[in-house]
Amino acid sequence: MKVSQFFEAYLNGSLVKQVLVALIVGALLGTYAPEFALKFELLGNFFVGALKSVAPILVFILVLAAIARQEMGTSSNMKSIVVLYLFGTFAASVVGVAASFLFPTELALPNPEQVGSAPTGILEVLKTLVFKMVDNPINAIATANYIGILTWAILIGAALRVALPHTKTAFDDVATAITKVVQWVIRLAPIGVFGIVCSTVATTGAEGLLSYGRLLLVLVGSMVFVALVMNPIIVWFKIRRNPYPLVWTCLAESGVMAFFTRSSAANIPVNMNLAKKLGLSEETYSVSIPLGATINMAGAAITIAVLTLSAVHTLGIQVDFSTALLLSALAALGACGASGVPGGSLLLIPMACSLFGISNEYASQVVAVGFIIGVIQDSCETGLNSSTDVLFTAAADIAARERRA
C-alpha cells in the first residue's frame, strides 16, 4: 500500500475502531516490551497536550458565538440540561453510598504522604468557584480556568446579542475555524491513545492494584451501574423511548476517549464533535458541553463517596441514614467543584471526611490510596463524566424537538 493510500484510509476510517486497535497494540507492547513501549510516551503526551491547548479557546469562542447569535426570547434548553446534570450527579453519589454499605471496604492505609493542598470544607469549595468566576479572562484562558472562561464567554456573548449581523457572522467564522482545527486534532486520537496505553502499561502494570481490588470493584461497579442502569433510566424519563442506542453511542465515542485522556477538560473537543455528529443544536451543546465538563461529575461523586466511606468503615464509625444522605449531597456538591483533570476528585475527599470528624492527616492517606488505584479509577470516572455530558445534552435536545413537533 502506498503512503498516500495509507493516510487516506487512516483519515477516512472509523475513529472508534482505530482507537480500539491502538488500545490492543499498545497494551501488548507495554506488557511484553515495556522499555521499547516507553519510547512512545511522547505520542500520548503530544495528543493530550494538543487537546488541552485547543479546549480553552474552543470553549470561549463557541460559547460566545452561540450566545451572541441566539435570538432574544429563544430557549436553548440549558435549564433542562443543568437539572439533568445536577440530578444525575446526586443520583450517582447515592449509588456510591449504597454500594459502600452493601459491600463495606476497609483499607490497609500507607504511610502519610504529601498529596497536595485539599479543600477543608464545602465553603472553601464554593469560595474557590466564586473567585474563579471573576478571574481575568486572559488568565482564565491561559490557565484553563473553565469557570472563568464560561463566565466571560456568557457575558460577552450576551452583550453581543445586540451587535450588527456582520459582527456576529465574524465570530461564527472564527468558531468554524476553531472547530476545524479541533477536528484535525481529534484525528490524532489513535496515535495518542497508542502512546498513552504504551506508557501506562509499561510503567504501572497491575501489581500495585491487587491489594485494593475490593475497593476498585466497588468503585468501578458503581460507575458501571450508573452508566448502564441509572443514566438510561434518567434519559428514558426525559425522551420516553429506548435510551440504550444513545447510551452506547456516547460511551463508545466519548467514554472510550475520555477513559484514556483521563481529563474531562481535554475531552471537550471530542464531545463537541460527537454532539455535532448527533445533529444536536449548536446553540445548546456549545454551552452545555463545556459546562458539563465543569459541573456534571457523576464519576467524581462516586469516588468521593466510596473512598470517604472506606475510611469510615476502616475506623469503625457508625453512619445513620440522614448522615449518609448528607454525605451524598456533599459528595455531589463537591464533585461539581472538582477539577476536570486527572485525579481532580481525589483532593476533595478530605472535605467529605471532615463530615465524620476524620482528621486531614488520616484523610490524606485515603487520598494516597486513590492515587495508587488511580490508573483504573480515574479512567473509569472520567469516561462516565464525559460521556454523560453528551448523553444528557442529547436527551434534552431530543425532548425539546419532540415538544415542538
N, C-alpha and C positions, 0 to 999 in steps of 0.2 A: 504494500500500500504506500502510495506517495505521501510525503509530508503534508501537502495541501489537502489531500483526501482525509488524512487522519484528523487534522484540525477541523475540517468541515464536519466530520462525523462527531467529533467532540462537542462542537458548538451547537449542533442540531439534535444531539442525543438527549435522552431522558436524564434530567439532573438527579432525580432520586435514585435511579439505577446506578448512575455513575458514583454517587456518594456511597451506596452500599458496597460496590466493588472496591472503592477506596478504603472503606472500613475493613473489609475482609483481608485485603492485601496488606494494609498497614498493621493489622493485628498479628498476622502470620509473621511478617518481617520483624515486628517488635519482639515477638516471642522467641523466634529461632535465630535471629541475627541482631541482638539489641545494640551492639556497638555500631553496626552499619546503619541501623534504623535511626539512631540519634542524629545522624548527619542530615536527616530530612526534617529536623525540628524547625529549621528556618522557614520551610514552606508553610507550616501551621502558624508560626508567629507572623509571617507576612500577611496571610489571609485574615487572621483575626485583627491585626493592626489596620488593614485596609477597611474592614467593616467598621471598626471603631472610629476611624478618622472621618469616614464619609457620613456616619449616622448623625452627628450633631447638626451639621449644616443641612442635611437632608430634612431632618425634623423641623428645623427653624423655617426653611423656605416653604416646605409643603404645607405646614400648619398655617403660616402667614398667608400664603396664596389661597388656600382653601377657604379661610375665613373672609378674606378680602373680596372674593368673588361671590360669596353667598349673599343672596338677595335678602333684604330686610324682611323679617317676619317669617322666613322659612325655617324649617326644622331639620337638623342633621342627625337626629336620633341619639344625641350624646347623653341625654338624661337617662334613657333606657339602657345604654351601654354601661354607664357608670354604675347604675343599680345592679346590673349583672356582675360587673367586676367586684363590687363590694360584697354582694351576697355570695358569690362564688368563693371568694377568699375566706369569708367567715365559715361557710359550709365545709371548706377544706380543713380549716383548723378544728372544727368539731369532729371531723373524721379522724384527724390525727390524735386528738384527745381520746376518742372512743377506742381507737386501736391500741393506744398505750395502756388503757385499763384492761382491755381484753387480753393483751399479750405484754404484761409488765416486764420491763427490762432493767436489770441492774448492771452498772458499768464497773469495769476494772480500770480505774482512772490512772492516767500517767502522772508524772510529777508536774507541778505547776509550770506553765510556760508563758512567756510574753506573747500574747496573740493580738496586740493592738488595743487601741482605745475603744471601749464599748460604751454605749449609752447606759446610764444608770437608772433611768426612769422614762415613762411614757412622755412626760413633759419635755424632757430633753429631745426626744424624737420629734415632737411637734414643733419645738423651738427651732430645731435644725431645718425642718421643712419650710417654716415661715421665712427664715433668713435666706434659704436657697431661692425663694421666690423673688427676692429683691436684689439678687446678685447682679453685678454689671453684665449686660448682655454679651459683650465681647468675651469677658472672662467665663461666662456660662458656656459659651460655645467652645472655648479653648479647653476648658476643664471637663466637658461633657456633663455639665450640671443640667439634667433634663427638666427638673422642676423650673429652674430659671429660664431655660430655653422655651419651654411651653408657655410660661407666663408672658415673656416678652413677645413671642410669636402671636399669641392670642390678642394682646393689647395692640400691637402694631397692625395686625390683620383687621381687628375691629375698627381701628381708626381709618384704615384704607378702604373700608366699605363705601365711603362717600367719595372716593377718588374717581378721576376720569376713567372711562373704559380702557383707553390705551395704556394707562398706568397699570391696571390690573392685568392686562394682556402681557405686559413686560414681565411681571412676576410669574405668570403662568409659563412663559417661555423659559425662564430661569429654572422653575420647578421641573419642567420637562427635561431640560439638560441634565440637571442633577439626577433625575430618575434614570436617565440613560447611563450615566456613569455607574450608578448602583447596579444596573443590570450587567455591566461589564465585570464588576467586582464579584457578583454572585456566580458568574460562570467559572470563577476560580475555585468554587466550593469543593469539587472532588480533589483537587490538588491540595487545598488547605486541610481538608479532613484527613487525607492520607498522611500529611506531615504531623498533624495533631495526634492521631492514633499511634503512629510510629513512636513518637517521643514518650507518650503517656504509658504505653505498654512496656516500652524498654526501661523506663525509669522506676515504675511503681510495681508492676505485676499485680498478683492477687494476694501475696503472702500477708501483707500488712492489714488486709481486710478480714482475715479469718476470725480473729478474736472478737470482732464486733459484728459477726454475721447476723445474730438475732436482731440487733438494733437496725441493721441495714434492711432486714426483711420487713420489719415494722414500717420503716420509712418508705421504702420503695413500694411495699404492698399498699400503703395508704395512698400514695401518689397514683398508682395504677388504678385503684378503686375510684378515685376522683376522676381520672381521665376517662375511664371506660364505663362508669356507672353514674356517679354524681353529676358530672358535666352533661352527659347525654340526657339525663332526667331534666335538668335545668333548661337545656335547649329545647326539649320536647314541649315543655310548658310554654315556651316562647313561640315556637313555629308550628306546633301541633302536627308534626309529621315525623317519620323515621329520621332520627338525628345522626345515625351512625355513618352514612356516606360522608357527611360533612366532618364528623369527628375524625374519621380515618384520614381524610384528605389533609386536615390541619396537623394531625400527628405525623403523617408521612413527610409533608413538605415543609413544615415549620419545626415540629418537635424534634425530628431527627437532626436537623441542622443545629438547633439550639443545644441539643444533647452534647455536641462536640465543641461548640464555641464556648459553652458554659457562661454565656452573658446575654441577658435579655436585651441590653442596650445594643450589643453587636448584632443581634438578630433582627433589629428593627427593619433594615433594608430587605431582608428575606420575607418578613411578614407583609411589608408594603407590596412587594412583588406578588405574593400569593393573593392578597386582597384584590389586586388589580386583575389577576388571572380568574378569580371567582366572580368578577363582574360587579363588585361592590361599589357603592357610591364613594368617589374620591373625597368629596366634602366630608364624609363621615370617617373613613379609615385613615385619612391623612392626619386626623387629630386623635382618633381613638387608639391607633396602634402605638404611637409613642407614649400616650397617656397610660395605656395598659402595661408598657414596659416599666412604668413607674409605680402604679398602684395595684395592678392585677397580679397578685403574688400568692397564688394558691399553694404552690410548692414550698415557698418560704414559710407560709403559715404552718404547714405540716412539720417542717424542720424545727421551727421554734417550739411548737407544742410537744412534739415527741421527745426531743432532746431535753427539754425542761422537765418533763415528767419522768424521764430516765434518771435524772438527778434526784428528783423527789422520791422515786422508788428506792434508789440506792441508799438514801438517808433514812428511809422508813417513815417518811412524813405522810400522814393521813390527809386525804383530799375529799371534801364533800362535793355534792352536785353543784351547788352555787359557785364554789371556788373554781371547779372545772369549767363551768360556763364562763366565768370571768376570765379565766386563762384563754379560752377560745377567742373571746373578744379582744383581749390584749395581744394575742398572737397575730390575729388578723390585722389589727391596727398597726402593730409593729412591723408586720410584713409589708404593709403599704409604704412604709418608710425605709424599707431595705434597699440597699444599693443594687443596681442591676448589673453587677459584675460578679465574677466567680467568688463564692464564699461570702457574698454580701449579707446573707441572712444570719450567719453564724454569730456575728458580733452583737446581735440583738438578743441572744439567749440570756446573758446576764440580766437584762432588763426584765424578762419574763421570770427568771429565777428569783428576782427580788420580791415577787408576789408572795413567795413562800418563806421569805426571810433567809434565803440562801446567800452566803457571802460571795462577793465578787471573786475572791481567790478560788473558792470551790467551783463557781460557775465557769471560771476561766479554764479549768481542767476539762469541763464538759465541752467547751468550745474547741479545745485541743483535740478531743476525740472527733469532733465534727470535721476538723481538718484532716485527720487520719483517714476517715471514710469518705472524704470529700470528692474523690475521683468519681465514685458512683453516685453518692447522694446529691452533689451539686449538679451533676449532669442531668439526672432524672428531674430534679427540682426545676432547672431552667427549661428543660423540654416541656414540662407541664405548664409552667408560667407562660412561656412564649406562644405555645400552640393555642392556649386558651384565649389569648388576646384576639387572634383571628377568629376563633370559634364564636366567641360572644359578639364580636362586631358583625360577623356574617348573620348570626341569629337575629340580631336587632334589625339589620338591614332587610332581611327576608320578611320578617314580620311587618315592617313598615310598608314594604311594597305590596304585600297581600292586603293590608288595610286600605291602601289607596286604590287597589284594583276593584 
